[in-house]
Amino acid sequence: MTASLDSTAIAQYLVDHPQFFVEHAALLGEVKLSSPLTGRAVSLQERQMEVMRDKYRVLELRMSELARHAEENVAIANRFHGWTQQLLRTRAHDAIPSAVADGLVKHFIVPQATLRLWKLTPEHADTWYTNGVSEDVRLFASSLRAPYCGPNKEFEAVGWLAGAEPAEADTVRSTVLLPLRTGGNAFGLLVLGSPDPERFSASMATDFLVHIGETASTALAPLLA
């Protein structure tokens, strides 16, 4: 008795004998398969074309996605370049904090941005960028090992965005908190805010945010005591 072949054995046989369909070319048109796309019976050749077209569509979508990400990265890089140039043009030390925050609003189209600093030289005492910093905020900044991106959980630092209008702080739905460091020690906190709860999310990439924090830290370092 001849043992019946299972589908796996048949598939392996065809893999091992690619000349099978050369020797039996007529089967390519005679064997009919059910198409998952149209539901009708198609030949092996037609089914192969359907598979190839499906793979091509997947590749097209992937290429489109990669192109979109590339365009977004170029746009961010250009904005970063413009912001950095603004910082380099700022000569007066006491004007650098405004250049950092206002530049982010201008170049990155961020709705709100501000910062607070500590451990500065005496001439920077009682300025807008040193006032209202509690010990809790300092400890929080020191504990951040990566940018915080996500919902505003009533962070004390988000209140700095209100300025003269305290009600504005209540509109911040998502935020970024960036520690400013030198030599591994925190000397400030940079805060970005948006009324859009999805603008800054926990799932967003933080590579550029890390670069922003490092660049801002370098620009602000001359103010340190």
C-alpha positions in Angstrom: 0.0 0.0 0.0 1.3 3.4 -0.9 1.4 5.8 2.0 -0.7 8.9 1.4 1.2 12.2 1.3 0.3 15.0 3.5 0.3 18.7 2.4 3.6 19.4 4.1 5.3 16.5 2.3 3.9 17.7 -1.0 5.0 21.3 -0.4 8.5 20.1 0.5 8.6 18.0 -2.7 7.8 21.0 -4.8 10.5 23.0 -3.1 13.0 20.3 -3.7 11.9 19.8 -7.3 11.5 23.3 -8.8 11.5 21.8 -12.3 8.2 20.1 -11.6 6.1 23.0 -13.1 8.5 23.2 -16.0 7.8 19.6 -16.8 4.1 20.0 -16.1 3.5 23.6 -17.3 -0.1 22.9 -18.1 -0.9 22.6 -14.4 -0.3 26.3 -13.9 -3.5 27.0 -15.8 -5.5 24.0 -14.9 -5.1 24.0 -11.1 -7.7 26.4 -9.6 -7.4 28.1 -6.3 -9.9 30.2 -4.4 -8.9 33.8 -4.3 -9.2 35.5 -0.9 -9.5 38.9 -2.7 -12.3 38.1 -5.2 -13.7 34.9 -3.9 -13.6 33.3 -7.3 -11.5 30.4 -8.6 -8.2 31.5 -10.2 -5.2 29.7 -11.6 -1.9 29.3 -9.9 -0.5 32.1 -12.1 -3.3 34.5 -11.3 -3.0 33.7 -7.6 0.8 34.3 -7.7 0.1 37.7 -9.3 -2.4 38.5 -6.5 0.2 37.6 -3.9 2.9 39.8 -5.6 0.5 42.7 -5.9 -0.4 42.4 -2.3 3.3 42.4 -1.3 3.9 45.4 -3.5 1.1 47.4 -1.8 2.6 46.6 1.6 6.0 47.8 0.4 4.4 51.0 -1.1 2.7 51.7 2.3 6.0 51.1 4.1 7.9 53.4 1.7 5.3 56.1 2.1 5.6 55.8 5.9 9.4 56.0 5.8 9.2 59.1 3.5 6.8 60.8 5.8 9.1 60.2 8.8 12.0 61.5 6.8 10.2 64.7 6.0 9.2 65.1 9.6 12.8 64.7 10.8 14.0 67.2 8.2 11.5 69.7 9.4 12.5 69.2 13.0 16.1 69.5 12.1 15.5 72.8 10.3 13.6 74.1 13.3 16.4 73.0 15.7 18.9 74.8 13.4 16.9 78.0 13.5 16.5 77.8 17.3 20.3 77.2 17.8 21.1 80.1 15.6 18.9 82.3 17.7 20.8 81.2 20.9 24.2 81.8 19.3 23.1 85.4 18.4 22.1 86.1 22.0 25.1 87.9 23.6 23.8 89.1 27.0 23.6 86.4 29.5 20.4 87.6 31.1 18.7 87.4 27.7 19.5 83.7 27.2 16.6 82.3 29.2 14.1 84.2 27.1 15.9 83.2 23.9 15.6 79.5 25.0 11.9 79.6 25.8 10.7 82.1 23.2 12.8 80.4 20.6 11.0 77.1 21.2 7.6 78.8 20.8 8.8 80.5 17.6 10.7 77.7 15.8 8.9 74.6 17.1 5.4 76.1 17.2 5.0 75.1 20.8 2.0 76.8 22.4 3.8 77.6 25.7 7.3 77.3 27.0 9.2 78.6 30.0 12.0 77.6 32.4 13.4 78.1 35.9 17.0 78.0 37.0 18.9 77.8 40.2 22.5 77.8 41.4 23.1 81.0 39.4 25.5 83.9 40.1 24.1 86.6 42.4 23.2 89.1 39.6 20.5 86.8 38.4 18.6 86.8 41.7 15.0 87.9 41.7 14.6 87.5 38.0 11.6 85.8 36.3 13.6 82.7 35.6 14.7 82.2 39.2 11.5 83.0 41.1 9.0 80.5 42.3 11.3 77.4 42.5 10.6 75.2 45.4 12.8 72.5 46.9 10.3 69.9 45.6 10.8 71.1 42.0 14.6 70.9 42.4 14.3 67.4 43.7 11.9 66.5 40.9 14.3 67.9 38.2 17.2 66.0 39.8 15.2 62.7 39.6 14.4 63.0 35.9 16.7 60.8 33.9 14.8 61.3 30.7 12.3 63.9 29.4 8.8 63.6 30.8 6.2 63.6 28.0 2.5 63.1 28.8 -0.5 64.5 30.5 -0.3 67.4 32.9 -0.6 65.7 36.3 -0.9 69.1 38.1 2.8 69.5 38.1 4.0 72.5 40.1 6.3 73.5 37.3 3.4 73.7 34.8 2.2 76.7 36.9 5.1 78.6 35.6 3.5 78.7 32.2 0.7 80.9 33.5 2.8 84.0 33.9 0.4 86.9 34.7 -2.6 84.9 33.8 -3.0 82.0 36.3 -6.0 80.7 34.4 -3.8 79.8 31.5 -2.1 77.0 33.5 -5.5 75.2 33.7 -5.6 74.9 29.9 -2.4 72.8 29.7 -3.4 69.3 29.0 -0.1 67.8 27.9 3.4 68.8 28.8 7.1 68.1 28.4 9.5 68.5 31.4 13.2 68.7 30.5 15.9 68.8 33.2 18.7 71.2 32.5 22.0 69.7 33.6 25.7 70.4 33.8 28.2 67.8 35.0 25.3 65.5 35.7 23.7 67.9 38.2 20.4 69.6 37.6 20.3 73.4 37.7 17.0 74.0 36.0 13.8 72.7 34.4 12.4 73.5 31.0 8.6 73.3 30.6 6.6 73.0 27.4 2.8 73.0 27.4 -0.1 72.5 25.1 -3.9 72.5 25.4 -4.0 69.5 23.0 -3.8 66.3 25.1 -2.2 64.5 22.2 0.5 67.1 21.5 3.0 65.6 24.0 2.3 61.9 24.6 4.2 59.2 26.4 4.6 57.3 23.1 6.5 60.1 21.3 10.2 59.8 20.5 12.4 61.8 22.8 15.7 62.0 20.8 15.2 65.6 19.7 13.9 66.6 23.2 17.1 65.2 24.7 19.1 67.3 22.2 17.0 70.4 23.1 17.7 69.8 26.8 21.4 69.4 26.2 21.6 72.5 23.9 19.6 74.6 26.3 21.8 73.5 29.2 25.0 74.4 27.3 23.6 77.9 26.3 22.5 78.6 30.0 25.7 77.3 31.6 27.4 80.7 31.7 24.8 81.9 34.2 25.8 79.4 36.8 27.7 80.3 39.9 
